[in-house]
């Protein structure tokens, strides 16, 4: 038997603000594209409409990725982490994922430590 959408949403542990971080990953290459926030309704829309919808904390409204830029995210899968408080959304990304126009939001600043003796 398949879980209903409400049963799936009920497994998500949202924070005190009713939000959970959503990591967006390219489904075939596993490239991490971005992170944004979802509440239960944004996740419901994402899972039922096949396009990723987020909750904008700064604007206090829903936004569907690509509605203004054309850089849409087609949902290919969704998973919860082991604690149920972080959502992984696997997508087929059309165009840039980052608002700066780059493919990923994680290509700007490498914080990885340099091993001693390495140059």
Buried (B, 14 or more C-beta within 10 A) or exposed (E): EEEEEEEBBEEBEBEEEEBBBBBBBBBEEEBBBBEBBBBBEBBBBBBEEEBBBBBEEEEEEBBBBBEEEEBBBBBBEBEBEEEEEBBBBBBEBBEBBBEEEEBBBBEEEEEEEEEEEEE
